[in-house]
Amino acid sequence: MFQKVDPKALDSNFFSLLADRWALLTVADGEGCNPMTVSWGGTGILWNKPVATVYVRPQRYTYGLMEKEGHFSLCFLPEDRRDAMALCGSRSGRDTDKVKECGLTVESGLATPYFAEAELVLVCRKLYAQDFDPAGFADRAVDEASYPGKDYHRMYIGEIEAVLKK
Ligand SMILES: Cc1cc2nc3c(=O)[nH]c(=O)nc-3n(C[C@H](O)[C@H](O)[C@H](O)COP(=O)(O)O)c2cc1C
């Protein structure tokens, strides 16, 4: 059962959660939703609000959904659902119903869909979006290493409206 918790009361380490466990960036898609695996992102405080930041390349199906929708969720699945994380990070919602393929259960009681199988969910309201500007790199090596195709991520900052934890 999920419990709503105050972000300040969380003892989760988002460094290891994102880097080692990954998350599903989940956005409404018509009647359903599309999960995309992410391992780059962060949480913090901005504009006096608890926020989560994610980075989406323009070729992702998720990009169009993020542009259209006002909310997104970050769902952290248990370690034994690594199969689902791998599938959602290698197949596109353009041609695959990833929710069905992974056998995930959509919960729709809040502002945006999330998954019953998650251990931790951040429900976020989009506040800000901006593409990385190549002129902004102080270290050119980062640009060269991450963007040989010039497909700069769009950064989305969302206010964390709810944290659900099991
Ligand atoms: C571990 C892992 C982390 C990823 N992190 C990101 C990310 O932060 N941003 C991004 O745009 N793509 C990331 N990807 C790639 C997308 O998950 C992948 O291209 C996915 O198939 C896109 O799905 P969509 O087309 O349904 O949006 C990651 C993939 C993996 C396996």
The ligand as a MOL file (V3000), in Angstrom:
LIG
                    3D

  0  0  0     0  0            999 V3000
M  V30 BEGIN CTAB
M  V30 COUNTS 31 33 0 0 0
M  V30 BEGIN ATOM
M  V30 1 C 19.3250 3.0350 -18.2440 0
M  V30 2 C 18.7270 3.9390 -19.2890 0
M  V30 3 C 18.6160 5.2900 -19.0410 0
M  V30 4 C 18.0780 6.1780 -19.9810 0
M  V30 5 N 17.9800 7.5130 -19.6780 0
M  V30 6 C 17.4340 8.3680 -20.5870 0
M  V30 7 C 17.2700 9.7540 -20.2660 0
M  V30 8 O 17.5620 10.2210 -19.1480 0
M  V30 9 N 16.7780 10.5640 -21.2490 0
M  V30 10 C 16.4250 10.0970 -22.4930 0
M  V30 11 O 15.9840 10.8870 -23.3430 0
M  V30 12 N 16.5400 8.7690 -22.7960 0
M  V30 13 C 17.0230 7.9050 -21.8780 0
M  V30 14 N 17.1300 6.5690 -22.1730 0
M  V30 15 C 16.6740 6.0570 -23.4820 0
M  V30 16 C 15.1410 5.8350 -23.5310 0
M  V30 17 O 14.6810 5.1950 -22.3620 0
M  V30 18 C 14.7910 4.9700 -24.7710 0
M  V30 19 O 15.2530 5.5930 -25.9530 0
M  V30 20 C 13.3020 4.6320 -24.8600 0
M  V30 21 O 13.1450 3.5530 -25.7680 0
M  V30 22 C 12.4660 5.8210 -25.3210 0
M  V30 23 O 11.1160 5.4700 -25.2470 0
M  V30 24 P 9.9350 6.3110 -25.9420 0
M  V30 25 O 10.2850 6.4220 -27.4250 0
M  V30 26 O 8.7050 5.4980 -25.7010 0
M  V30 27 O 9.9060 7.6460 -25.2950 0
M  V30 28 C 17.6540 5.6760 -21.2350 0
M  V30 29 C 17.7430 4.2890 -21.5010 0
M  V30 30 C 18.2690 3.4210 -20.5440 0
M  V30 31 C 18.3450 1.9420 -20.8300 0
M  V30 END ATOM
M  V30 BEGIN BOND
M  V30 1 1 1 2
M  V30 2 1 2 3
M  V30 3 2 2 30
M  V30 4 2 3 4
M  V30 5 1 4 5
M  V30 6 1 4 28
M  V30 7 2 5 6
M  V30 8 1 6 7
M  V30 9 1 6 13
M  V30 10 2 7 8
M  V30 11 1 7 9
M  V30 12 1 9 10
M  V30 13 2 10 11
M  V30 14 1 10 12
M  V30 15 2 12 13
M  V30 16 1 13 14
M  V30 17 1 14 15
M  V30 18 1 14 28
M  V30 19 1 15 16
M  V30 20 1 16 17
M  V30 21 1 16 18
M  V30 22 1 18 19
M  V30 23 1 18 20
M  V30 24 1 20 21
M  V30 25 1 20 22
M  V30 26 1 22 23
M  V30 27 1 23 24
M  V30 28 2 24 25
M  V30 29 1 24 26
M  V30 30 1 24 27
M  V30 31 2 28 29
M  V30 32 1 29 30
M  V30 33 1 30 31
M  V30 END BOND
M  V30 END CTAB
M  END
